[in-house]
Amino acid sequence: MSKWTENRLVFWGGLGAFIAGLCCFTPLLVWGLAALGLAAFSAYLDGVLFPLLFLFVAMVLIGLDRARKRRGEAACDVSPGDAGA
């Protein structure tokens, strides 16, 4: 498997968490909605962005846990006879 295939959950989770965090903690999305004439929707942003942020952070943690388990399994694949050679 390539590195990209193994780490895509961490990549997409990290990217999503970054974007959701940027929109949660800065007025970036509010300004964008106001520029489009959709400022009335800014009252509902916290109800959507915070669950998305938690979802993406969970994706990163699950991806890191899977990578840790794969590394542990790969270390266990060495047979005892190979260690002394």
C-alpha positions as CSV (number, residue, x, y, z in Angstrom):
1,M,0.0,0.0,0.0
2,S,1.2,3.5,-0.7
3,K,1.6,6.1,2.0
4,W,-1.3,8.1,0.5
5,T,-3.7,5.2,0.9
6,E,-2.6,4.5,4.4
7,N,-2.8,8.1,5.6
8,R,-5.8,9.5,3.7
9,L,-8.1,9.4,6.8
10,V,-5.6,11.5,8.7
11,F,-5.1,13.9,5.8
12,W,-8.8,14.5,5.1
13,G,-9.6,14.6,8.8
14,G,-6.8,17.2,9.4
15,L,-7.8,19.3,6.4
16,G,-11.5,19.3,7.5
17,A,-10.6,20.1,11.1
18,F,-8.4,23.0,9.9
19,I,-11.2,24.4,7.7
20,A,-13.9,23.9,10.3
21,G,-11.7,25.4,13.0
22,L,-10.9,28.4,10.8
23,C,-14.6,29.0,10.2
24,C,-15.5,28.4,13.9
25,F,-13.0,30.7,15.5
26,T,-12.7,33.5,12.9
27,P,-15.4,35.6,11.3
28,L,-14.3,34.3,7.9
29,L,-17.4,32.4,7.1
30,V,-19.7,35.1,8.4
31,W,-18.0,37.7,6.1
32,G,-18.4,35.3,3.2
33,L,-22.0,34.8,3.9
34,A,-22.6,38.5,4.3
35,A,-20.8,39.2,1.0
36,L,-23.2,36.7,-0.7
37,G,-26.2,38.3,1.0
38,L,-26.8,35.2,3.1
39,A,-25.9,36.7,6.5
40,A,-29.2,35.4,8.0
41,F,-27.7,31.9,8.0
42,S,-24.8,32.9,10.3
43,A,-27.0,32.4,13.3
44,Y,-27.0,28.6,12.6
45,L,-23.3,28.2,12.0
46,D,-22.4,27.0,15.5
47,G,-24.9,24.2,15.2
48,V,-23.2,22.9,12.1
49,L,-19.6,23.8,12.5
50,F,-18.9,22.5,16.0
51,P,-20.2,19.0,15.2
52,L,-18.2,19.0,12.0
53,L,-15.1,20.0,13.9
54,F,-15.5,17.2,16.3
55,L,-16.2,14.7,13.5
56,F,-13.0,15.7,11.7
57,V,-10.9,15.6,14.9
58,A,-12.3,12.1,15.5
59,M,-11.3,11.1,12.0
60,V,-7.7,12.2,12.7
61,L,-7.6,10.3,15.9
62,I,-9.0,7.1,14.3
63,G,-6.6,7.4,11.5
64,L,-3.6,7.8,13.8
65,D,-4.8,4.9,15.9
66,R,-5.0,2.7,12.8
67,A,-1.6,3.8,11.7
68,R,-0.2,2.9,15.2
69,K,-1.8,-0.5,15.1
70,R,-0.4,-1.2,11.6
71,R,3.1,-0.3,12.7
72,G,2.7,-2.6,15.7
73,E,1.5,-5.4,13.5
74,A,4.4,-4.9,11.1
75,A,6.9,-5.1,14.0
76,C,5.3,-8.4,15.1
77,D,5.7,-9.9,11.6
78,V,9.4,-10.5,12.1
79,S,10.1,-14.1,12.9
80,P,12.4,-14.9,15.8
81,G,15.0,-16.5,13.5
82,D,15.3,-13.3,11.4
83,A,16.2,-11.2,14.4
84,G,19.6,-12.8,15.0
85,A,20.7,-12.8,11.3
